[in-house]
Amino acid sequence: MSIGAAVVVGLVALSGAVGLGLMRGQAAPTESIPLSTTGEPSASASGELYVHVLGAVEQPGLYVLDLDARLVDAVAAAGGTTDQADLAGVNLARAVTDGEQIVVPVIGTAADVPGAAAPADDRIDLNTADQTALETLPRIGPAIAERIIAWREENGRFQSVDDLLAVPGIGEKLLAGIRDGVRV
């Protein structure tokens, strides 16, 4: 397939994904989020997360999304991509996390501009990893991997890597040995 055809196919796929996100009833984009020191609950406590979307999108800015949002939802909240967006530089199906900055690169700049595309993160996501992935971590065998998954199913998403201390069988020493290999 030629590069032009691949770009057209990518744009059609993105249009469908953005349309799907809009049809799901995505909340209206928030242009700005006021800072408050009044003790209001944080975004993660209220079931929402904040993401900063910029690059080749129609309306770059800070957006509030649902906790289970995907990158396609963030792009849809930002009004979709521009004609110059390099869709090969983003994974639209990836789950987003609170406080994340999402950069949609411009065609031809992803490899040339430092920071234009998010660097690959090969750490294991504690909120999505299956047992096999967890067992690749140092000193994590089948039993502890099962306990991590059971904790996640009973308590919901891990909010920080330190939440692993609540999993039976994981102490400070074990956590220190796997901390650099995991993320939330």
C-alpha positions in Angstrom: 0.0 0.0 0.0 1.4 3.4 -0.9 2.0 6.1 1.8 -0.8 8.2 0.4 -3.2 5.4 0.6 -2.1 4.6 4.2 -2.6 8.2 5.2 -6.1 8.2 3.7 -7.0 4.9 5.4 -5.7 6.4 8.7 -7.7 9.6 8.3 -10.9 7.6 7.6 -10.2 5.4 10.6 -9.6 8.4 12.8 -12.8 10.1 11.5 -14.8 7.0 12.4 -13.2 6.8 15.9 -13.8 10.4 16.6 -17.4 10.1 15.4 -17.8 7.1 17.7 -16.4 9.1 20.6 -18.8 11.9 19.9 -21.7 9.6 19.6 -20.9 8.1 23.0 -22.0 11.4 24.4 -18.6 12.8 25.3 -18.9 15.8 27.6 -18.3 19.2 26.0 -14.7 20.2 26.0 -13.5 22.4 28.9 -11.5 25.4 27.6 -9.8 26.0 31.0 -10.0 24.5 34.5 -10.0 27.0 37.3 -7.5 26.3 40.1 -9.2 26.0 43.4 -7.8 25.9 46.9 -11.2 25.5 48.6 -10.7 21.8 49.3 -12.9 20.6 46.4 -12.3 16.9 45.5 -9.6 16.1 43.0 -10.5 14.9 39.5 -9.6 11.3 40.3 -11.8 11.3 43.5 -14.8 12.5 41.4 -14.4 9.9 38.7 -12.8 12.1 36.2 -9.3 12.8 34.9 -7.5 15.8 33.4 -5.5 15.5 30.2 -3.7 18.2 28.2 -4.1 17.7 24.5 -2.0 19.6 22.0 -0.3 19.3 18.6 -2.3 18.6 15.4 -5.7 18.9 17.0 -8.4 21.5 16.3 -8.7 22.9 19.8 -5.6 22.2 22.0 -6.3 22.6 25.7 -7.0 21.0 29.0 -9.9 18.5 29.1 -11.8 16.6 31.7 -12.6 13.0 30.7 -14.1 9.9 32.3 -11.7 7.6 34.2 -12.1 4.9 31.5 -11.3 7.3 28.6 -9.1 6.3 25.7 -6.9 8.5 23.6 -9.6 8.7 20.9 -11.8 10.4 23.5 -9.2 13.0 24.4 -8.7 13.8 20.7 -12.5 14.0 20.2 -12.7 16.4 23.1 -10.1 18.6 21.4 -12.3 18.8 18.3 -10.5 16.0 16.4 -7.3 16.2 14.4 -6.2 18.6 11.8 -5.4 17.6 8.2 -1.7 17.6 9.2 -2.0 15.0 12.0 0.3 12.0 11.8 -2.0 9.2 13.0 0.9 6.7 13.0 2.4 8.7 15.9 -0.5 7.9 18.3 -2.3 4.9 19.6 -6.0 5.9 19.6 -7.0 2.8 21.5 -4.6 3.5 24.5 -6.2 4.3 27.9 -5.3 7.8 29.2 -4.2 8.6 32.7 -4.8 11.6 34.9 -2.4 14.4 34.4 -1.2 13.1 31.0 0.0 15.4 28.2 -1.0 14.0 24.8 0.8 15.3 21.7 -0.7 14.5 18.3 2.3 14.9 15.9 2.3 16.7 12.6 3.1 14.6 9.5 6.9 14.5 9.0 7.8 15.9 12.4 7.3 12.9 14.8 10.9 11.7 14.2 12.5 15.1 13.8 11.1 17.1 16.7 12.0 16.0 20.2 8.9 15.5 22.3 6.5 15.6 19.3 5.4 12.0 20.0 5.2 10.5 23.4 8.1 8.1 24.0 7.3 4.5 24.2 6.7 3.4 27.7 7.6 -0.3 28.2 6.7 -0.4 31.9 3.8 -2.6 32.9 0.5 -0.9 33.6 -0.8 -2.2 36.9 -4.4 -1.3 35.9 -4.4 -3.3 32.6 -1.7 -6.0 32.9 -2.7 -9.7 32.8 -1.1 -12.4 34.9 1.5 -13.3 32.2 2.7 -9.6 32.0 2.9 -9.3 35.8 5.0 -12.5 36.0 7.7 -10.9 33.9 8.5 -8.6 36.8 11.4 -9.6 39.1 10.3 -11.8 42.0 6.6 -11.8 40.9 5.4 -15.4 40.5 1.9 -16.7 39.7 0.7 -16.3 43.3 1.6 -12.7 43.7 0.4 -11.9 40.2 -3.0 -13.4 41.0 -3.1 -11.3 44.2 -2.4 -8.1 42.3 -5.2 -8.9 39.9 -7.6 -9.8 42.7 -6.8 -6.6 44.6 -7.4 -4.6 41.4 -10.8 -6.4 40.9 -11.9 -5.8 44.5 -10.6 -2.2 45.0 -10.6 -0.7 41.5 -7.8 1.0 39.7 -4.4 1.5 41.3 -4.0 5.2 41.9 -0.2 5.0 42.5 2.5 2.4 42.4 2.7 2.6 46.2 -0.8 1.0 46.3 1.0 -2.3 45.7 1.8 -2.2 49.4 -1.8 -3.1 50.1 -1.5 -6.4 48.1 -0.7 -9.3 50.5 2.8 -10.5 50.0 4.2 -7.2 48.7 6.4 -5.3 51.1 8.7 -2.3 50.8 11.7 -4.5 49.6 9.7 -6.2 46.8 8.1 -2.9 45.7 11.5 -1.3 45.5 12.7 -4.0 43.2 9.8 -3.6 40.7 9.0 0.1 41.0 10.9 1.1 37.9 9.1 -1.6 35.8 5.5 -0.6 36.6 3.2 2.3 36.2 -0.4 3.3 36.7 
